[in-house]
Every structure is written in structure tokens, then in C-alpha cells.
Amino acid sequence: MRQIALAAAALWLATAGAACGPSSKDVAELRSKQDEILAKLASIEDTQKKILAQPARAAGPPGEDFDKVYTIALEGSPVRGDAGGAVTIVEFSDFQCPFCARAAPLITELLKKYPKGVKFVYKQFPLPMHPSARAAAEASLAAQEQGKFWEMHDVLIQNQPSLDAAKLDDYAKQAGLDVKRFRSDLDKNKAAYDKRIDAEVKLGNDVDVRGTPTLYIDGKKVRIRTVEGMSAMIDAGLAPKPAS
């Protein structure tokens, strides 16, 4: 900035010397212009200093911490596999999410591989972008009232392209539910189901769920969603703990 100011001064001197015998009025005008230029340069320099003094803005959300252990309440949630298993897999899921449908066979394969020692817990996390997701979540909770959450879960996943509310009674029938009771529970308990869903969505937000499905093994986020990747985490959880 000082170099610019010197250049402005040099420009004034050069201009002053270019004319033969400038009048006092001309010199005064040149000096006035120089002062105006220097004032503008000083203002620019001050603005730059203020910008540089501001803290740098983050380029985006912080990276996910796959080593952090999150505390996830499990009470009341449906469980599949070994209910007393030492290792717990938790999934925050959306019935209308295609990636959740792709994850379902992975979970089935893992539970077959580990018939003992591993329990799988389902958490509701319907996304606003999926118009049928919440109604499907409510239907799964109504099925849970009859002890058939997983039967309804599987039917909904299999029929994911067509989850409109008009077909839920048919899906309840396919899942082996008492359809009349299903419809009654769905109607009278809607507020309670929505409250529970909202609580699980809040829990998901609290444990940094950023999309569906998000999987945790013993509280740690799953980075590698493959049988091999998740098996490594499960094996670590099942390994005997060293004596203290």
C-alpha cells in the first residue's frame, strides 16, 4: 500500500514538472487530487486489515468422528438377533430410503454370521424429503403393538417403491397382523407414535446422524458398511477383555 502511495506522489511530481511554469491554482488542484487518492488508499488499507482480522470461516461441517463412542438409549426399541448379546448394532433408518433397503440384507447376513452375541436395534429416522416415510414408521409401531414389528419392517422394505398410505392395510395383512386392530391402533395412537418418532429423530440428531442409514456398533459409527468391515468391529467387541 505504501508503494501505491509513493507511486501517486511520483505521478503528481511528474505531472507538475510536465507543464512549463504551472500556476499556483494548478498546483493546488494537483495537491488536492493527491490528497483525495491517498485518503482512498488509506480507506482500502483499513478495510483489508479488518477483513484479515476476522476469523476464518469453516469450509464445511466438521468431519465425522468414527472413534467417538455415543450413548444411545435402547429402551422400547425393537430388537433382532441375540437380545442378550454383548455387541449392539443400532440403525437409524427411514423406510422410504433406498440406501436403507440396501442395508437390510447386510444386517440379515451379519445376524446369520453371529447367531449369538450380537443384537440389532432399530431406530426411526424418517427424513422430511420422503413423504411416505413417517406414515410407514407409524405403521411399524402399530405392528409392534402386536409383536410383529420385524414382520412389518420386512414387508415395508420389500415394497419400498409403493409405500402410500392406502396400501398399509394390505401390508399389515401380509405381515400377519390383525388388520382391524392395526387400523384401530394406528388411528387412536397416532399422537403417541409421532411423539416417539420425534424423540428418536432428536436422539439421532444428538448422536450426529447425518443421513440414513446411520449404523453404530457399541456406540461407534460404522465407517465401512460391508460384512467384512462390520465383522471387524463386532469381533473386537466380542474379544475377551484383558484382565485389569
C-alpha positions as CSV (number, residue, x, y, z in Angstrom):
1,M,0.0,0.0,0.0
2,R,2.9,2.3,0.7
3,Q,4.2,1.6,-2.8
4,I,0.9,2.8,-4.2
5,A,1.1,5.9,-2.2
6,L,4.6,6.6,-3.4
7,A,3.5,6.0,-7.0
8,A,0.7,8.5,-6.5
9,A,3.2,11.1,-5.3
10,A,5.5,10.4,-8.2
11,L,2.6,10.8,-10.6
12,W,1.9,14.2,-9.0
13,L,5.5,15.3,-9.4
14,A,5.7,14.1,-13.0
15,T,2.5,15.9,-13.8
16,A,3.7,19.1,-12.1
17,G,7.0,19.0,-14.0
18,A,5.5,18.3,-17.4
19,A,4.0,21.7,-17.6
20,C,6.1,24.9,-18.1
21,G,5.6,27.2,-15.1
22,P,2.4,25.8,-13.6
23,S,0.2,28.4,-11.9
24,S,-0.4,28.2,-8.2
25,K,-4.0,27.2,-8.9
26,D,-2.9,24.2,-10.9
27,V,-0.5,23.1,-8.1
28,A,-3.3,23.4,-5.6
29,E,-5.6,21.3,-7.7
30,L,-2.9,18.6,-8.1
31,R,-2.3,18.6,-4.4
32,S,-6.0,18.2,-3.7
33,K,-6.3,15.3,-6.1
34,Q,-3.2,13.6,-4.5
35,D,-4.8,14.0,-1.0
36,E,-8.0,12.5,-2.3
37,I,-6.1,9.5,-3.8
38,L,-4.2,9.0,-0.5
39,A,-7.4,9.1,1.5
40,K,-9.0,6.4,-0.7
41,L,-5.9,4.2,-0.4
42,A,-5.9,4.6,3.4
43,S,-9.6,3.6,3.4
44,I,-8.8,0.5,1.3
45,E,-5.9,-0.5,3.6
46,D,-8.1,-0.1,6.7
47,T,-10.8,-2.4,5.1
48,Q,-8.2,-5.0,4.2
49,K,-6.9,-5.0,7.8
50,K,-10.4,-5.6,9.1
51,I,-11.0,-8.5,6.7
52,L,-7.7,-10.2,7.7
53,A,-8.5,-9.8,11.3
54,Q,-11.8,-11.8,11.0
55,P,-11.6,-15.5,12.0
56,A,-11.5,-17.9,9.1
57,R,-14.9,-19.4,8.2
58,A,-15.1,-23.2,8.2
59,A,-15.2,-24.7,4.7
60,G,-18.0,-27.1,5.7
61,P,-19.3,-29.3,8.5
62,P,-16.7,-31.0,10.7
63,G,-15.6,-34.5,9.7
64,E,-17.3,-37.4,11.4
65,D,-15.5,-38.9,14.4
66,F,-15.5,-42.7,13.9
67,D,-13.7,-43.2,17.2
68,K,-16.2,-41.4,19.4
69,V,-18.4,-43.6,21.5
70,Y,-22.0,-42.3,21.6
71,T,-24.5,-43.1,24.2
72,I,-27.7,-44.4,22.6
73,A,-30.8,-45.2,24.7
74,L,-32.3,-48.5,23.6
75,E,-35.4,-48.9,25.8
76,G,-38.5,-49.7,23.9
77,S,-36.9,-50.2,20.6
78,P,-37.4,-53.4,18.6
79,V,-34.5,-55.9,18.8
80,R,-33.5,-58.6,16.4
81,G,-30.8,-61.3,16.9
82,D,-29.5,-62.2,20.3
83,A,-31.4,-59.9,22.7
84,G,-28.7,-60.5,25.4
85,G,-25.8,-60.1,23.0
86,A,-22.7,-58.4,24.2
87,V,-22.4,-56.4,21.0
88,T,-25.1,-54.0,19.9
89,I,-25.8,-52.7,16.4
90,V,-28.1,-49.7,16.2
91,E,-29.5,-48.4,12.9
92,F,-31.2,-45.1,12.4
93,S,-33.4,-45.7,9.4
94,D,-36.0,-44.4,7.0
95,F,-38.5,-46.9,5.4
96,Q,-38.5,-44.9,2.2
97,C,-34.7,-44.5,1.9
98,P,-33.3,-46.7,-0.9
99,F,-30.0,-46.9,0.9
100,C,-31.7,-48.3,4.0
101,A,-33.3,-51.0,1.8
102,R,-29.9,-51.9,0.5
103,A,-28.5,-52.2,4.1
104,A,-31.2,-54.6,5.2
105,P,-29.6,-57.7,3.5
106,L,-26.3,-56.7,5.1
107,I,-27.8,-56.8,8.6
108,T,-29.5,-60.1,7.8
109,E,-26.2,-61.6,6.7
110,L,-24.4,-60.3,9.8
111,L,-27.1,-61.8,12.2
112,K,-26.7,-65.1,10.4
113,K,-23.0,-65.0,10.8
114,Y,-23.3,-64.1,14.5
115,P,-26.4,-66.0,15.8
116,K,-25.0,-65.4,19.3
117,G,-23.5,-62.3,20.9
118,V,-25.0,-59.7,18.6
119,K,-28.3,-57.8,18.9
120,F,-29.7,-55.4,16.3
121,V,-31.8,-52.4,17.4
122,Y,-33.9,-50.3,15.0
123,K,-34.4,-46.5,15.5
124,Q,-36.9,-44.4,13.5
125,F,-35.4,-41.5,11.5
126,P,-37.9,-40.6,8.7
127,L,-36.5,-37.8,6.5
128,P,-38.7,-34.8,5.6
129,M,-37.8,-35.4,1.9
130,H,-39.6,-38.7,1.9
131,P,-43.4,-38.1,2.0
132,S,-44.3,-41.7,2.9
133,A,-41.6,-42.3,5.5
134,R,-43.4,-41.1,8.6
135,A,-46.7,-43.0,7.8
136,A,-44.6,-46.1,7.3
137,A,-42.8,-45.5,10.6
138,E,-46.2,-45.1,12.4
139,A,-47.4,-48.4,10.7
140,S,-44.3,-50.2,12.0
141,L,-45.0,-49.0,15.6
142,A,-48.7,-50.2,15.3
143,A,-47.3,-53.6,14.2
144,Q,-45.0,-53.5,17.2
145,E,-48.2,-53.4,19.4
146,Q,-48.9,-56.9,18.1
147,G,-45.3,-58.1,18.5
148,K,-44.8,-58.1,14.7
149,F,-42.5,-55.1,14.2
150,W,-40.0,-57.1,12.2
151,E,-42.6,-58.8,10.0
152,M,-44.0,-55.4,9.1
153,H,-40.5,-53.9,8.7
154,D,-39.6,-56.6,6.1
155,V,-42.8,-56.1,4.2
156,L,-42.4,-52.4,4.1
157,I,-38.8,-52.7,2.9
158,Q,-39.8,-55.2,0.2
159,N,-42.5,-52.8,-1.0
160,Q,-40.5,-49.6,-0.7
161,P,-41.3,-48.2,-4.2
162,S,-45.0,-48.1,-3.2
163,L,-45.5,-47.0,0.5
164,D,-48.6,-44.9,0.0
165,A,-50.9,-44.9,3.0
166,A,-53.7,-46.6,1.0
167,K,-51.7,-49.8,0.9
168,L,-50.7,-50.1,4.6
169,D,-53.6,-52.3,5.5
170,D,-52.6,-54.7,2.7
171,Y,-49.0,-54.7,4.0
172,A,-50.3,-55.3,7.6
173,K,-52.2,-58.3,6.3
174,Q,-49.1,-59.6,4.5
175,A,-47.2,-59.2,7.8
176,G,-49.7,-61.4,9.6
177,L,-51.3,-58.7,11.6
178,D,-54.9,-58.4,12.9
179,V,-55.7,-55.7,10.4
180,K,-58.7,-54.3,12.3
181,R,-56.6,-53.9,15.4
182,F,-53.8,-52.5,13.3
183,R,-56.1,-49.8,11.9
184,S,-57.5,-49.0,15.3
185,D,-54.1,-48.7,16.9
186,L,-52.9,-46.6,14.1
187,D,-55.8,-44.2,14.4
188,K,-56.0,-43.8,18.2
189,N,-52.3,-43.9,18.9
190,K,-51.1,-41.6,16.1
191,A,-50.1,-38.8,18.5
192,A,-48.1,-41.2,20.7
193,Y,-46.4,-42.7,17.7
194,D,-45.4,-39.3,16.4
195,K,-44.1,-38.3,19.8
196,R,-41.9,-41.5,19.9
197,I,-40.7,-40.9,16.3
198,D,-39.8,-37.3,17.1
199,A,-37.9,-38.4,20.2
200,E,-35.9,-40.9,18.1
201,V,-35.2,-38.3,15.5
202,K,-33.9,-35.9,18.2
203,L,-31.8,-38.7,19.6
204,G,-30.4,-39.3,16.1
205,N,-29.5,-35.6,15.8
206,D,-27.9,-35.7,19.2
207,V,-25.6,-38.6,18.2
208,D,-24.7,-36.9,14.9
209,V,-26.9,-38.8,12.4
210,R,-26.3,-37.1,9.1
211,G,-28.3,-39.3,6.8
212,T,-29.9,-42.7,6.6
213,P,-28.9,-45.4,7.2
214,T,-26.5,-44.5,10.0
215,L,-25.2,-47.5,11.8
216,Y,-23.4,-47.8,15.2
217,I,-21.6,-50.8,16.8
218,D,-21.3,-50.5,20.5
219,G,-21.8,-46.7,20.2
220,K,-19.2,-46.2,17.4
221,K,-20.3,-45.1,14.0
222,V,-19.7,-47.6,11.3
223,R,-17.4,-46.3,8.6
224,I,-17.2,-49.4,6.4
225,R,-20.7,-50.8,5.7
226,T,-19.7,-54.2,4.5
227,V,-19.9,-57.7,6.1
228,E,-16.1,-57.6,6.4
229,G,-15.9,-54.1,7.8
230,M,-18.6,-54.5,10.4
231,S,-17.4,-58.0,11.3
232,A,-14.1,-56.5,12.3
233,M,-15.9,-54.2,14.7
234,I,-18.1,-57.0,16.0
235,D,-15.1,-59.3,16.6
236,A,-13.3,-56.5,18.5
237,G,-16.4,-56.2,20.7
238,L,-16.7,-59.9,21.3
239,A,-13.0,-60.5,22.0
240,P,-12.2,-61.3,25.7
241,K,-11.3,-58.2,27.6
242,P,-7.8,-58.2,29.1
243,A,-7.7,-58.7,32.9
244,S,-7.2,-55.4,34.7
